Amino acid sequence: MKENGFLMLVKVALTTYYTSLKNYNERRKKDPSLQDSAAKYQRKQHKMKKRIAAVDLKRSYPVVKKGKVKKCLTMEFMSSEDEEDDGSFSIRPLPWRSEVFEKILQELDAKTRLSQSKKSKRQTILRKIGEPSARPPPEHIEREDTWSIGKPNILQN
């Protein structure tokens, strides 16, 4: 009796899974921009994760600075990358990010490049600076994090 109920539960679960998979694939066929937006989101998320890992590798940053920087390394603070016809990416800088935060991001990106293997460096796709993004700054930002959007610098060593 218990076995019969379990089999029924598995059957319902599999039916639900394959139905949702079928619906997803049908939506993707109707709207190819879904795939583009998913790729953009993944690139931003990957960039964010690499930068967070680079913060941990930065020995020159005090613990307090590492915490403040990590707190601002969210998806809202990652610039978008648009794919170009020649296979490269065009980075859309966020004009509202502070100079201090931009400098920190450049340091983190340099740290990431230094930690890459030769093969990984070869496979890195060329990125060019493109038009600035029109995306507004995050609406809900805590007072102590305003340094990252052009407010006074509270991260001076």
Sequence and secondary structure as in RCSB ss.txt:
>XXXX:A:sequence
MKENGFLMLVKVALTTYYTSLKNYNERRKKDPSLQDSAAKYQRKQHKMKKRIAAVDLKRSYPVVKKGKVKKCLTM
EFMSSEDEEDDGSFSIRPLPWRSEVFEKILQELDAKTRLSQSKKSKRQTILRKIGEPSARPPPEHIEREDTWSIG
KPNILQN
>XXXX:A:secstr
 HHHHHHHHHHHHHHHHHHHHHHHHHHHHH THHHHHHHHHHHHHHHHHHHHHHHHH TTS HHHHHHHHHH SG
GGS EEEE TTS EEEE  TTS HHHHHHHHHHHHHHHHHS HHHHHH   EEE S       SS  GGGGGGGT
S      
